[in-house]
Amino acid sequence: MTMSSSESRYQSADIGRSERPIKVGSLLFTMVEPHRGHEVAYNRWYERDHFYAGCMIGRWQFAGGRFIATRDCKERRYPADSPIVPDSKTGSYLALYWVLDDHHDEWNEWGVEQVNWLHANDRMFNERDHIHTALYQWAGEVNAPGSSMPAELALDRHYPGIGVLIGELADKISVGAALEWLNNLPCPADVALVGTPLPLRGDRPADVPDTQAANRVLIVGFLDHDPLATWDSKFANLGDAFSEAGLGKIVFASPFLATVPGTDTYTDQLW
């Protein structure tokens, strides 16, 4: 019996993006701050309702994950003055969602319709603020030496934590230059995804501000260990390195820990 294309394709663990039937095309990055005194209820609402009803049941969305920045994570954030967060202590919860390549517009239409329906049916949570809720187009990915982890599986791998960098590219600098820079570094993560901004829809809910800048670049690195253990050695100097390479500036850098579903873990460590 001859092998099908699938049997041939998966003889190797390292499959190039062009050969992957399932590809990340775009992603939702939503960083939110619960109001103090409501953090436990917020966490329970999000993981038991909104994670699914607002996102995971949607068409063309195939993965999602939640992360949290404790006070220890926030102490390692830089720079002190950032256009992403009003201060280093704000922006405690982060959710990431992968959308299938070539289906962003269909997914986005469903997402706005769904969240507006949830608002109309009293399924939202008022005691929280959107800090940086944005859409990004997949622009590339980088692996650590010896890693064959595709970005598509990163959220399902349930890594212990992530490192997030948001940069603003200098004039005439492309995301390709940022990718080349990242490729030439010792990759600080098992796999790092790079994204560029996409616009939010005009009919989105009023509580989601559009604060995105067109020249931004997002880097999300997935770590197979506690991000706090290696932040100082792997991420703390990347802001300076980005600037010294003439790429622009890093305007937000932070470690996040993976949440523990079904528990209130870390809700007493936010501030």
C-alpha positions in Angstrom: 0.0 0.0 0.0 1.4 3.4 -1.0 1.6 6.2 1.5 -0.8 9.2 1.2 0.4 12.7 1.3 -0.3 12.9 5.0 1.8 9.8 5.8 4.6 11.3 3.8 4.3 14.8 5.2 4.4 13.7 8.9 7.5 11.6 8.6 9.3 14.7 9.9 8.4 16.7 13.0 9.7 19.9 11.4 7.2 20.8 8.8 7.5 24.1 7.0 4.6 26.5 7.1 3.8 26.1 3.4 3.2 22.4 4.0 0.9 22.7 7.0 -2.8 22.2 6.3 -3.6 24.1 9.5 -2.0 27.5 9.8 -2.3 30.4 12.1 -3.5 33.3 10.0 -4.4 35.9 12.6 -4.8 36.2 16.3 -6.7 38.0 19.0 -4.6 39.4 21.8 -6.8 40.7 24.7 -5.2 42.0 27.9 -7.8 43.0 30.5 -7.7 44.4 34.0 -10.4 43.3 36.5 -11.5 46.0 39.0 -10.1 45.4 42.5 -12.4 43.3 44.6 -13.8 41.5 41.5 -10.7 39.6 40.3 -11.9 36.2 41.5 -15.3 36.5 40.0 -13.8 37.8 36.8 -11.5 34.9 36.5 -14.3 32.4 37.0 -16.6 34.2 34.6 -13.9 34.3 31.9 -12.8 30.7 32.1 -16.3 29.2 32.6 -18.2 31.4 30.2 -16.5 34.0 28.0 -13.5 31.9 27.0 -15.9 29.6 25.2 -19.0 31.7 24.5 -17.1 34.7 23.3 -14.4 32.9 21.4 -13.8 29.2 21.4 -17.1 28.1 19.9 -16.6 30.5 17.0 -16.1 29.4 13.4 -12.5 29.3 12.1 -11.0 29.7 15.6 -9.0 26.7 16.5 -7.0 27.4 19.7 -7.0 29.6 22.8 -5.1 30.1 26.0 -5.1 32.3 29.1 -2.3 33.8 31.0 -1.8 36.0 34.1 0.7 38.6 35.2 1.3 38.4 39.0 2.9 41.3 40.9 6.2 39.4 40.4 5.7 39.4 36.7 4.8 43.1 36.6 7.9 44.0 38.5 9.9 42.8 35.5 8.0 44.9 32.9 9.6 47.5 30.9 9.7 50.3 29.8 8.2 52.2 32.8 6.4 54.6 30.4 4.4 52.5 27.9 1.6 53.3 25.4 0.2 49.8 25.9 -0.6 50.0 29.6 -1.3 53.1 31.8 1.2 51.8 34.4 3.2 48.6 35.1 0.6 47.2 37.5 -2.2 47.3 35.0 -3.0 44.5 32.5 -3.3 41.4 34.7 -5.0 38.9 32.4 -4.1 38.0 28.9 -6.0 35.7 26.5 -4.7 34.6 23.1 -6.7 33.0 20.3 -5.5 31.6 17.0 -7.6 32.0 13.8 -7.3 29.8 10.7 -5.4 31.3 7.8 -7.5 32.9 5.1 -10.6 33.2 7.4 -9.9 36.3 9.4 -12.8 38.4 8.1 -15.3 35.6 8.5 -14.1 35.0 12.1 -14.1 38.7 12.9 -17.7 39.1 11.7 -18.8 36.2 13.8 -16.9 37.5 16.8 -18.4 41.0 16.8 -21.9 39.6 16.3 -21.4 37.1 19.1 -20.0 39.6 21.7 -22.8 42.0 20.9 -25.3 39.2 21.5 -23.6 38.4 24.8 -23.9 42.1 25.8 -27.6 42.1 24.9 -28.2 38.9 26.9 -26.4 40.0 30.1 -23.5 37.6 29.7 -20.7 40.1 30.0 -18.7 41.3 33.0 -18.8 45.1 33.7 -16.2 45.2 36.4 -13.2 45.1 34.1 -11.3 47.3 31.6 -9.8 46.4 28.2 -6.2 47.5 28.3 -4.9 46.2 25.0 -7.4 44.2 22.9 -6.0 44.0 19.4 -5.8 41.8 16.3 -2.6 40.7 14.7 -1.7 39.1 11.4 0.8 36.2 11.6 4.1 37.4 10.2 6.5 34.7 11.2 7.8 32.3 13.8 11.2 31.4 15.2 12.2 28.2 17.1 14.9 27.6 19.6 17.7 25.3 18.4 16.4 21.7 18.3 12.8 22.7 18.6 10.3 21.7 15.9 7.2 23.1 17.7 4.9 24.8 15.3 3.1 28.0 16.5 -0.2 26.3 15.7 0.2 23.9 18.7 1.7 26.4 21.1 -1.5 27.2 23.0 -2.5 23.5 23.2 0.9 22.6 24.6 0.0 24.5 27.9 3.4 26.0 28.4 4.1 27.3 31.9 4.4 30.8 30.7 5.1 33.3 27.9 7.2 36.4 27.3 5.5 39.2 25.4 7.2 42.0 23.6 5.5 44.8 21.6 7.7 47.0 19.6 7.2 50.1 17.5 9.2 49.9 14.3 11.3 52.9 13.2 10.5 54.7 10.0 11.2 52.6 6.9 11.9 49.5 9.0 9.8 46.4 8.0 8.6 43.5 10.1 11.0 41.4 8.0 13.9 43.2 9.5 12.5 42.4 13.0 12.2 38.8 12.1 15.7 38.7 10.8 16.9 40.2 14.0 15.0 37.6 16.1 16.3 34.8 13.9 19.9 35.9 14.5 19.4 35.8 18.3 19.5 32.8 20.5 15.7 32.3 20.5 14.5 33.1 24.1 11.6 30.7 23.8 10.8 27.2 22.5 8.8 28.9 19.8 8.1 32.6 19.2 5.3 34.0 17.1 5.6 37.4 15.4 2.5 39.4 14.4 1.6 42.8 12.8 -1.5 44.9 13.5 -4.9 44.4 11.9 -7.8 46.9 12.3 -10.7 46.3 14.7 -14.2 46.5 13.3 -16.2 49.7 13.7 -19.2 47.8 15.1 -17.3 46.2 18.0 -18.6 46.9 21.5 -18.0 50.4 22.8 -15.9 49.2 25.7 -13.1 48.0 23.4 -11.0 51.0 22.5 -8.8 51.0 19.3 -5.4 52.1 20.5 -3.3 50.2 18.0 -0.5 51.8 16.0 0.2 50.6 12.5 4.0 50.3 13.0 3.8 47.9 15.9 5.1 44.4 16.0 4.1 41.7 18.5 6.4 38.9 19.7 5.0 36.1 21.9 7.5 33.6 23.1 6.3 30.3 24.6 8.5 29.0 27.4 8.9 25.4 28.7 9.7 26.7 32.2 8.7 29.5 34.6 9.3 32.7 32.7 10.4 34.5 35.9 13.3 32.0 36.1 15.0 33.3 32.9 13.4 36.7 32.3 16.5 38.5 33.4 18.8 36.5 31.2 16.6 36.0 28.1 14.2 38.9 27.8 15.4 41.8 30.0 18.0 42.9 27.5 15.9 42.6 24.4 14.6 46.1 24.6 18.1 47.6 24.4 19.1 45.0 21.7 16.0 46.0 19.5 16.9 49.6 19.8 20.6 49.2 19.2 19.8 47.2 16.0 18.1 50.3 14.7 14.7 48.6 14.5 12.8 51.0 16.7 11.8 50.6 20.4 10.1 48.0 22.6 7.1 49.7 24.1 5.9 46.8 26.3 7.7 43.7 27.7 6.2 41.4 30.3 6.3 37.8 31.4 3.0 36.0 32.0 2.2 32.7 33.7 -0.3 30.2 32.4 -3.6 30.2 34.4 -4.7 27.1 36.2 -8.3 26.4 34.9 -10.9 25.6 37.5 -9.0 27.3 40.3 -8.5 30.8 41.7 -4.7 30.4 41.5 -2.8 33.7 41.4 -5.9 35.9 41.9 -4.5 36.9 45.3 -1.1 37.9 43.7 -2.1 40.5 41.1 -1.1 43.8 42.9 
